[in-house]
Amino acid sequence: MITLEKVTQAKERIMNVAVHTPLVKNENLSEAFSAQVWLKREDLQPVRSYKLRGAYNKIASLSMTQQQKGVVCASAGNHAQGVAYACNKLNIEATIFMPVTTPQQKIKQVKLFGKDKVKIVLKGDTFDETFQDASRFCENSQAVFIHPFDDREVIAGQGTIALELLDSAKEPIDYLFVPIGGGGLAAGVCSVFNQLSSKTKIIGVEPAGASSMKTSIQNGANTTLEHIDKFVDGAAVKRVGEITFAICKEVLHDIVSVPEGKVCSTILQLYNEEALVVEPAGALTIAALDFYKEAIKGKNVVCIVSGSNNDITRTEEIKERSLLYEGLKHYFIVNFPQRPGALKEFVNNVLGPDDDITYFQFSKKNNRESGPAVVGVELKDQKDFRKIEEQLQLRKYSYQYLNEDADLFTHLIL
């Protein structure tokens, strides 16, 4: 466990750099869940995520000799921005390794915050591959590695959020939802609440496609996932930290794995209803409320909104994943007769008046009687899907439903 003394020292170090972010009651969520739902707005930090806390605390704690050697980090984006911001403030050279798949918006932000103190190196397709490259570089250069989560000073920095929460909350917090990637934030928050508010139930939230902490706790040992869905890039790691795992397995009350599609629906809901822009990792805790709606009724609930570094170019993918999750978007391979009017018959006989074809791919083969077409249909009501399947079967269409075939769906659609 990280001591209160260490977290308090971190609070003093970052006082003039990180913002004491507001704890804001959200009326719409409170009404929807019959609870008092509060949002800890870490998206309002200068780098638009909580990562500044841990990065600055670690770098500021280095000796003068260590600072002169420079620092190195590996990050999918938010930790990199925190390191860049800290190094610019402290006048320290930094080499930042980022996955090749990192959104351009985050790369530009790192350059903006770090200015001439930062050199960016794009290596690897995942955080874990990038981490290995950064570690090798660090050994050769003798620079100091700033781990994004598995470091006691970094964890202490993230733990300052808990001190602020307890200072801002007017009533005891019954439930606290914390996003988990590598576990640094959860470990820091758990350490403080375990010592100052042990009755608060802390619920960790992971993306379903990268539930490394939940898997590790279930296995009783830190476990490396073989494959992950990288969509929730701020929280998608194959392996959590050793320190963070040791803390979280003892103090977390539960872990919820939220489907990526649900995260996307939450992002769109927050934008449309609250004018609140969040990144996928930033939406995790709010998305998890649906899985706890009975338990939190009448309770004081806090969700940490961890960041808002969302890339606008991802909007179409977010909408698509949301529609798929909500059961409003469906893809089929349909074998059409190769004759005039076949598509018109399909539209008139199979689709309802509110159904819309949003994707159609077909290549006519003159030497065949029929040919496959990939058809994407968007519905107004998910219940209408059953009617489409009934009509396909009634009219004896040869078809294959793609939504349930992950490999084929990814190959043909995504």
C-alpha positions as CSV (number, residue, x, y, z in Angstrom):
1,M,0.0,0.0,0.0
2,I,1.2,3.5,-0.7
3,T,1.4,5.5,2.5
4,L,-0.6,8.7,3.1
5,E,2.7,10.5,3.8
6,K,3.9,9.7,0.2
7,V,0.6,10.8,-1.3
8,T,0.7,14.0,0.7
9,Q,4.2,14.7,-0.5
10,A,3.0,14.2,-4.0
11,K,0.2,16.7,-3.4
12,E,2.7,19.3,-2.4
13,R,5.0,18.6,-5.4
14,I,2.2,19.0,-8.0
15,M,0.3,21.8,-6.3
16,N,1.3,24.5,-8.7
17,V,1.1,22.3,-11.8
18,A,-1.9,20.0,-11.7
19,V,-5.3,21.5,-11.2
20,H,-7.5,20.6,-8.3
21,T,-10.3,19.4,-10.6
22,P,-14.0,20.0,-9.7
23,L,-16.3,17.3,-8.3
24,V,-19.6,18.0,-10.2
25,K,-23.0,16.5,-9.7
26,N,-24.6,15.3,-12.9
27,E,-28.3,15.8,-12.8
28,N,-29.2,13.6,-15.8
29,L,-27.2,10.6,-14.5
30,S,-28.5,11.1,-11.0
31,E,-32.1,11.0,-12.2
32,A,-31.4,8.0,-14.5
33,F,-29.9,5.9,-11.8
34,S,-31.9,7.2,-8.8
35,A,-28.6,8.1,-7.1
36,Q,-26.4,11.1,-6.4
37,V,-23.9,10.8,-9.3
38,W,-20.8,13.0,-9.2
39,L,-18.1,13.3,-11.8
40,K,-14.5,14.0,-10.9
41,R,-13.5,16.0,-13.9
42,E,-9.8,15.0,-14.6
43,D,-10.5,15.9,-18.2
44,L,-10.0,19.5,-17.1
45,Q,-6.3,19.0,-16.3
46,P,-3.9,21.1,-18.5
47,V,-3.1,17.9,-20.5
48,R,-6.7,16.9,-20.4
49,S,-6.1,13.7,-18.3
50,Y,-5.1,12.7,-14.8
51,K,-1.7,11.4,-16.0
52,L,0.0,14.7,-15.3
53,R,-0.2,14.0,-11.6
54,G,1.9,10.8,-11.5
55,A,4.3,11.9,-14.3
56,Y,5.1,15.2,-12.7
57,N,5.5,13.8,-9.2
58,K,7.9,11.1,-10.4
59,I,10.0,13.4,-12.5
60,A,10.1,16.2,-9.8
61,S,11.3,13.6,-7.3
62,L,14.4,12.7,-9.3
63,S,17.8,13.8,-8.1
64,M,19.7,16.5,-10.0
65,T,22.0,13.8,-11.5
66,Q,19.1,11.8,-12.7
67,Q,17.4,14.8,-14.2
68,Q,20.6,15.7,-16.2
69,K,20.6,12.2,-17.8
70,G,17.1,12.9,-19.1
71,V,14.0,10.7,-19.0
72,V,12.3,8.1,-21.2
73,C,8.7,6.9,-21.3
74,A,6.4,4.6,-23.3
75,S,2.8,5.6,-23.6
76,A,-0.3,5.3,-25.8
77,G,-0.8,9.1,-25.3
78,N,-1.9,10.5,-22.0
79,H,1.1,9.5,-19.9
80,A,3.3,10.9,-22.8
81,Q,1.5,14.2,-22.5
82,G,2.0,14.3,-18.8
83,V,5.7,13.5,-19.1
84,A,6.1,16.1,-21.9
85,Y,4.3,18.8,-19.9
86,A,6.4,18.0,-16.8
87,C,9.7,18.0,-18.7
88,N,8.9,21.4,-20.3
89,K,8.1,22.8,-16.8
90,L,11.2,21.3,-15.2
91,N,13.6,21.9,-18.1
92,I,14.4,18.2,-18.6
93,E,15.1,16.3,-21.8
94,A,12.7,13.5,-22.6
95,T,12.5,10.7,-25.2
96,I,8.9,9.5,-25.6
97,F,8.1,6.2,-27.2
98,M,4.6,5.9,-28.6
99,P,2.9,3.0,-30.5
100,V,2.7,3.5,-34.3
101,T,-1.1,3.2,-33.9
102,T,-1.3,6.3,-31.6
103,P,-3.9,8.8,-33.0
104,Q,-2.2,11.9,-34.6
105,Q,-4.1,14.2,-32.3
106,K,-2.3,12.7,-29.3
107,I,1.1,12.9,-31.0
108,K,0.6,16.6,-31.8
109,Q,-0.5,17.2,-28.2
110,V,2.8,15.7,-26.9
111,K,4.8,17.9,-29.2
112,L,2.7,20.9,-28.1
113,F,3.2,20.3,-24.4
114,G,6.9,19.2,-24.5
115,K,8.1,21.7,-27.1
116,D,11.9,21.5,-27.6
117,K,12.3,19.2,-24.6
118,V,10.8,16.2,-26.2
119,K,11.8,13.7,-28.9
120,I,9.1,11.4,-30.1
121,V,9.8,7.8,-31.3
122,L,7.0,5.8,-32.9
123,K,7.6,2.0,-32.3
124,G,5.4,-1.1,-31.9
125,D,1.7,-1.7,-32.5
126,T,0.7,-2.0,-28.9
127,F,1.8,-0.4,-25.6
128,D,3.6,-3.6,-24.6
129,E,5.8,-3.6,-27.8
130,T,6.5,0.1,-27.3
131,F,7.4,-0.5,-23.7
132,Q,10.0,-3.1,-24.7
133,D,11.6,-0.7,-27.2
134,A,11.7,2.1,-24.7
135,S,13.2,-0.1,-22.0
136,R,16.1,-1.2,-24.4
137,F,16.7,2.5,-25.3
138,C,16.8,3.4,-21.6
139,E,19.4,0.8,-20.8
140,N,21.7,2.0,-23.5
141,S,21.3,5.8,-22.8
142,Q,21.2,5.5,-19.0
143,A,18.2,7.8,-18.9
144,V,15.6,7.4,-16.2
145,F,12.5,5.4,-17.2
146,I,9.2,7.0,-16.2
147,H,6.8,4.1,-16.0
148,P,3.2,5.0,-16.8
149,F,1.7,3.0,-13.9
150,D,4.0,0.5,-12.1
151,D,6.0,3.0,-10.0
152,R,5.4,4.1,-6.4
153,E,5.9,7.8,-7.1
154,V,3.6,7.7,-10.1
155,I,1.0,5.8,-8.1
156,A,1.3,8.4,-5.3
157,G,0.8,11.2,-7.8
158,Q,-2.4,9.5,-9.1
159,G,-3.5,9.0,-5.5
160,T,-3.8,12.8,-5.0
161,I,-7.1,12.5,-6.8
162,A,-8.4,10.6,-3.7
163,L,-7.3,13.3,-1.4
164,E,-9.1,15.9,-3.5
165,L,-12.3,13.7,-3.6
166,L,-12.4,13.4,0.2
167,D,-11.8,17.1,0.6
168,S,-14.5,18.0,-1.9
169,A,-17.2,15.5,-1.0
170,K,-19.8,16.9,1.4
171,E,-21.1,13.5,2.3
172,P,-19.5,10.0,2.5
173,I,-18.9,8.4,-0.8
174,D,-20.7,5.1,-1.1
175,Y,-19.3,3.9,-4.5
176,L,-16.3,5.1,-6.4
177,F,-15.8,3.9,-10.0
178,V,-12.2,4.0,-11.2
179,P,-10.9,3.2,-14.7
180,I,-8.2,0.7,-14.9
181,G,-5.5,0.3,-17.6
182,G,-2.2,-0.6,-16.0
183,G,-3.7,0.1,-12.6
184,G,-1.8,3.1,-11.4
185,L,-4.8,5.3,-10.7
186,A,-6.8,2.5,-9.1
187,A,-3.8,1.6,-6.8
188,G,-3.3,5.2,-5.8
189,V,-6.9,5.8,-5.1
190,C,-7.4,2.5,-3.3
191,S,-4.4,3.2,-1.0
192,V,-5.9,6.5,0.2
193,F,-9.4,5.3,0.6
194,N,-8.3,2.2,2.4
195,Q,-6.8,4.4,5.0
196,L,-9.3,7.3,5.1
197,S,-12.6,6.0,3.9
198,S,-12.6,2.2,4.1
199,K,-16.4,1.9,3.9
200,T,-16.4,3.3,0.3
201,K,-16.8,0.5,-2.3
202,I,-14.2,1.0,-5.0
203,I,-15.2,-0.5,-8.4
204,G,-12.5,-0.9,-11.0
205,V,-13.7,-0.6,-14.6
206,E,-11.9,-2.2,-17.6
207,P,-12.7,-2.5,-21.3
208,A,-14.0,-6.0,-22.0
209,G,-11.4,-6.5,-24.7
210,A,-8.5,-5.8,-22.4
211,S,-9.5,-7.0,-18.9
212,S,-6.0,-7.7,-17.7
213,M,-6.6,-6.8,-14.0
214,K,-9.8,-8.8,-13.7
215,T,-8.2,-11.8,-15.3
216,S,-5.1,-11.5,-13.0
217,I,-7.2,-11.3,-9.9
218,Q,-9.3,-14.3,-11.0
219,N,-6.1,-16.3,-11.7
220,G,-4.5,-15.2,-8.4
221,A,-1.4,-14.1,-10.3
222,N,-0.5,-11.2,-12.6
223,T,-1.4,-12.6,-16.0
224,T,-0.4,-11.4,-19.5
225,L,-3.3,-11.4,-22.0
226,E,-2.5,-13.0,-25.3
227,H,-4.7,-10.7,-27.4
228,I,-6.4,-7.4,-26.6
229,D,-8.8,-5.0,-28.3
230,K,-6.9,-1.7,-28.6
231,F,-9.9,0.5,-29.1
232,V,-9.9,1.9,-25.6
233,D,-6.3,2.9,-26.1
234,G,-5.9,4.7,-22.8
235,A,-6.8,1.5,-20.8
236,A,-5.8,-1.3,-23.1
237,V,-2.7,-3.1,-21.8
238,K,-1.9,-6.8,-21.9
239,R,-0.4,-6.9,-18.4
240,V,-1.0,-4.7,-15.4
241,G,1.8,-3.6,-13.1
242,E,3.2,-5.8,-10.4
243,I,2.8,-3.1,-7.7
244,T,-0.6,-2.1,-8.9
245,F,-1.8,-5.7,-9.0
246,A,-0.5,-6.4,-5.5
247,I,-2.5,-3.4,-4.2
248,C,-5.7,-3.8,-6.3
249,K,-6.2,-7.5,-5.5
250,E,-6.4,-6.7,-1.8
251,V,-8.5,-3.5,-1.8
252,L,-10.7,-3.3,-4.9
253,H,-14.3,-4.5,-4.1
254,D,-15.1,-5.5,-7.7
255,I,-14.1,-5.1,-11.3
256,V,-16.5,-4.5,-14.1
257,S,-15.6,-5.3,-17.8
258,V,-17.5,-2.9,-20.1
259,P,-18.0,-3.8,-23.8
260,E,-16.3,-1.4,-26.2
261,G,-19.6,-0.8,-27.9
262,K,-21.2,0.3,-24.6
263,V,-18.3,2.7,-24.1
264,C,-19.0,4.2,-27.5
265,S,-22.7,4.6,-26.7
266,T,-21.7,6.5,-23.5
267,I,-19.3,8.8,-25.4
268,L,-22.1,9.8,-27.8
269,Q,-24.6,10.2,-24.9
270,L,-22.3,12.4,-23.0
271,Y,-21.6,14.6,-26.1
272,N,-25.3,14.8,-27.1
273,E,-26.8,15.3,-23.7
274,E,-24.0,17.0,-21.7
275,A,-21.8,18.6,-24.4
276,L,-19.0,16.7,-22.7
277,V,-16.2,15.4,-24.8
278,V,-14.4,12.3,-23.4
279,E,-12.0,9.7,-24.8
280,P,-12.9,6.0,-24.6
281,A,-11.0,5.5,-21.3
282,G,-12.7,8.6,-19.9
283,A,-16.2,7.1,-20.5
284,L,-15.4,3.8,-18.9
285,T,-16.7,4.6,-15.4
286,I,-19.9,6.2,-16.5
287,A,-20.6,3.3,-18.9
288,A,-20.2,0.9,-15.9
289,L,-23.1,2.5,-14.0
290,D,-25.6,0.4,-16.0
291,F,-24.0,-2.8,-14.6
292,Y,-24.5,-1.5,-11.0
293,K,-27.8,0.3,-11.4
294,E,-29.6,-1.7,-8.6
295,A,-26.7,-1.5,-6.1
296,I,-26.2,2.3,-6.4
297,K,-29.9,3.4,-6.0
298,G,-30.0,6.1,-3.3
299,K,-26.3,6.1,-2.9
300,N,-23.6,8.8,-3.3
301,V,-21.6,7.7,-6.4
302,V,-18.4,9.2,-7.9
303,C,-17.1,8.4,-11.4
304,I,-13.6,9.5,-12.3
305,V,-13.7,11.0,-15.8
306,S,-10.1,10.3,-16.6
307,G,-9.5,12.1,-19.8
308,S,-10.8,13.9,-22.9
309,N,-8.1,13.4,-25.5
310,N,-10.4,12.1,-28.2
311,D,-9.4,12.1,-31.9
312,I,-12.3,13.5,-34.1
313,T,-11.3,11.1,-36.9
314,R,-12.5,8.2,-34.7
315,T,-16.1,9.6,-34.6
316,E,-17.4,7.3,-37.4
317,E,-15.9,4.2,-35.7
318,I,-17.4,5.2,-32.4
319,K,-20.9,5.6,-34.0
320,E,-20.5,2.3,-35.8
321,R,-19.5,0.4,-32.6
322,S,-22.3,2.0,-30.7
323,L,-24.9,1.0,-33.3
324,L,-23.6,-2.6,-33.3
325,Y,-23.7,-2.8,-29.5
326,E,-27.2,-1.3,-29.4
327,G,-28.5,-3.9,-31.9
328,L,-29.3,-1.2,-34.5
329,K,-26.7,-2.1,-37.2
330,H,-26.6,-5.6,-38.8
331,Y,-24.5,-7.0,-41.6
332,F,-25.3,-10.0,-43.9
333,I,-23.8,-11.8,-46.8
334,V,-26.9,-12.4,-49.0
335,N,-26.8,-14.5,-52.1
336,F,-28.8,-12.5,-54.8
337,P,-30.1,-13.8,-58.1
338,Q,-28.2,-12.2,-60.9
339,R,-31.1,-10.6,-62.7
340,P,-32.7,-7.2,-62.9
341,G,-35.0,-6.3,-60.0
342,A,-33.4,-8.6,-57.4
343,L,-32.3,-5.8,-55.1
344,K,-35.7,-4.1,-55.4
345,E,-37.4,-7.3,-54.3
346,F,-35.1,-7.6,-51.4
347,V,-35.9,-4.0,-50.2
348,N,-39.6,-4.4,-50.7
349,N,-40.0,-7.9,-49.3
350,V,-37.4,-8.1,-46.5
351,L,-36.8,-4.6,-45.1
352,G,-39.3,-2.6,-43.1
353,P,-40.3,1.0,-43.9
354,D,-37.9,2.4,-41.3
355,D,-34.9,0.1,-42.2
356,D,-32.1,1.7,-44.1
357,I,-29.3,0.1,-46.2
358,T,-26.1,1.8,-45.2
359,Y,-23.6,-0.6,-46.8
360,F,-23.9,-2.6,-50.1
361,Q,-21.0,-4.4,-51.9
362,F,-21.8,-6.6,-54.9
363,S,-19.9,-7.5,-58.0
364,K,-22.0,-9.0,-60.9
365,K,-20.6,-12.3,-62.4
366,N,-22.2,-12.8,-65.8
367,N,-21.5,-16.5,-65.9
368,R,-23.4,-17.2,-62.6
369,E,-27.0,-17.5,-61.7
370,S,-26.5,-15.8,-58.3
371,G,-23.8,-13.9,-56.4
372,P,-23.0,-12.8,-52.8
373,A,-23.5,-9.2,-51.7
374,V,-22.4,-7.8,-48.3
375,V,-25.4,-5.8,-47.0
376,G,-25.4,-3.5,-44.0
377,V,-28.8,-2.5,-42.5
378,E,-29.5,0.2,-39.9
379,L,-32.7,-0.1,-37.8
380,K,-34.7,2.4,-35.9
381,D,-35.7,-0.3,-33.3
382,Q,-33.6,-3.3,-32.5
383,K,-36.7,-5.5,-32.3
384,D,-37.1,-5.2,-36.1
385,F,-34.1,-7.4,-36.6
386,R,-36.2,-10.5,-35.9
387,K,-38.6,-9.4,-38.7
388,I,-35.7,-9.2,-41.2
389,E,-34.5,-12.7,-40.3
390,E,-38.0,-14.1,-40.6
391,Q,-38.4,-12.6,-44.1
392,L,-35.0,-13.9,-45.2
393,Q,-36.0,-17.4,-44.2
394,L,-39.6,-17.2,-45.5
395,R,-38.4,-16.1,-48.9
396,K,-35.6,-18.7,-48.9
397,Y,-32.7,-16.3,-49.3
398,S,-29.3,-17.9,-48.8
399,Y,-27.5,-15.7,-46.3
400,Q,-24.9,-15.5,-43.5
401,Y,-25.2,-13.2,-40.5
402,L,-21.9,-11.4,-40.0
403,N,-22.2,-9.7,-36.7
404,E,-21.7,-13.0,-34.9
405,D,-18.7,-14.0,-37.0
406,A,-15.9,-11.9,-35.5
407,D,-13.2,-12.9,-37.9
408,L,-15.2,-12.6,-41.1
409,F,-16.8,-9.4,-39.9
410,T,-13.5,-7.8,-39.2
411,H,-12.1,-8.9,-42.6
412,L,-15.1,-7.6,-44.6
413,I,-16.3,-4.6,-42.7
414,L,-13.9,-3.1,-40.2
